[in-house]
Amino acid sequence: MHCRLVGAPVQDGAGRPGCEMGPSALRTAGIHAAITGLGHEVSDMGNVTPLAPQPMVHGNTMLKALPEIAAWTAALSEAAYAASDRAMPVFLGGDHSLSAGTVAGVARRAAEAGRPLFLLWLDAHPDFHTLDTTTSGNLHGTPVAYAVGQPGFEGYFPALAARVDPQNVCMIGIRSVDPDERRALSAAGVSVHDMRAIDEHGIAAPLRAFLARVEAAGGLLHVSLDVDFLDPGIAPAVGTTVPGGATFREAHLVMEMLHDTGLVTSLDLVELNPFLDERGRTATLMVDLVASLMGRRVMDRPTRSF
C-alpha cells in the first residue's frame, strides 16, 4: 500500500490551544517508520497551509474562528482530494474540525470513482452540530453535519462536491451528546453505538455489521479516530476528556478488524494535544493503533515501558 501523510495543524476549532503540535508529535512518535516497517510505501506530504480567511458574519454570536475554519476546510478538501489519488492518505491533526475538509475531499474522490463513501466515526462526541445549533461555538463539533449536507453551512463553508449519505455513517464510542445533536442524528438515520451499547454487546458486533454493509456496497471507507474515543486513563492528551472510553484492547481490536477487511481508504488522527500528554504516551498509542490498522499482529507487538 502507498500511504501519504498529510499534516493538518489546525487548532482554531478547539476550545484550548495545543492541537497544532499534533502532526509533529505523531511524526516524532514514529508514524513513518511504523508504517514502512510493515512493508508499505510512505510519502510525507508535509503540512497543509490554510487559505486566507475571508470576513464572515453569522447570526450565532457564539461561533469562534468561523473564517479560519472555513479557510482550513477549503484547503484540506483540496489536499484530501489530491492525496487520495491512488494512495491512502493519513491526515495528522489537528482538532476534529479538520474532518470537514478531509471527508469532503475523499467524498469527491469516491463520487468520481462511482463508489459510495462510508464514514466510521470513532469519538466520544458525534460532532453533529450545525453553525446554528452549536452553543460552545467550537467548530470541531460540526464536521459530520457539514459532510452529510445538513443545512446552515451554505455561504460559509465551501460547497460540497459530494455529500456523504448519513445512513453510511457509523459512530462508535459516543458518550457525550447534546440534545440538538441527538434529535438531528435520529432524523438523519446515522448509526450511533454509544458506550452503553459497547458495554452490553462488545465492540466487535456493531463494527462487524457496519463493515459488512461497506463491503456489500463496494464502498470506500474513511476512518476518523479522535483521541477522546479512548479512555483518558490511557490517552490523556486531549482537551475534551470524557471518562469511560474505549480500552487499549478494544481500540486495537477495532484497528485489527479494519485491517482484516482491507476496506479502509483514508484515515484521520485528530485532537492530539501534546501539551497535555505524559512523555508522549498518547502520541505513541495513536501510532501503535495505526500500526494495527496497517497489519501489525498481536504476537508482533513490541514490549514498551513508560
TAQUI-V325211 format. One record per backbone hydrogen bond with DSSP energy under -1.0 kcal/mol. CO is the residue of the C=O (numbers start at 0). NH is the residue of the N-H. Records with the same first field share a line. If there is no record, write none. Layout:
BEGIN
CO=NH ; NH
END
This chain:
BEGIN
0=40
1=87
2=42
3=89
4=44
5=91
6=47
7=9
9=94
10=13
12=139
17=20
18=21
20=24
21=25
22=26
23=27
24=28
25=30
26=29
29=33
30=34
31=35
32=36
34=37 ; 39
35=38
40=2
42=4
45=6
58=60
59=62
64=68
65=69
66=70
67=71
68=72
69=73
70=74
71=75
72=76
73=77
74=78
75=79
76=80
77=81
78=82
79=83
81=84
83=85
87=3
88=266
89=5
90=268
91=7
93=270
94=97
95=98
96=99
97=101
98=102
100=104
101=105
102=106
103=107
104=108
105=109
106=110
107=111
108=112
109=114
110=113
115=219
117=221
118=169
119=223
120=171
121=225
123=174 ; 175
126=143 ; 144
129=133
136=63
137=140
138=141
140=128
141=145
142=146
143=147
144=149
145=148
146=163
152=155 ; 156
164=167
165=168
167=118
168=190
169=120
170=192
171=122
173=194
177=181
178=182
179=183
180=184
181=185
182=186
183=187
184=188 ; 189
190=170
192=172
193=197
194=198
195=199
196=200
197=201
202=206
203=207
204=208
205=209
206=210
207=211
208=212
209=213
210=214
211=215
212=216
213=218
214=217
219=117
220=264 ; 265
221=119
222=267
223=121
224=269
225=228
226=229
228=245
230=233 ; 234
235=237
236=272
245=230
246=250
247=251
248=252
249=253
250=254
251=255
252=256
253=257
254=258
255=259
256=260
257=261
262=220
265=222
266=90
267=224
268=92
269=226
272=275
273=276
277=280
279=283
280=284
281=285
282=286
283=287
284=288
285=289
286=290
287=291
288=292
289=293
290=295
296=299
297=300
END
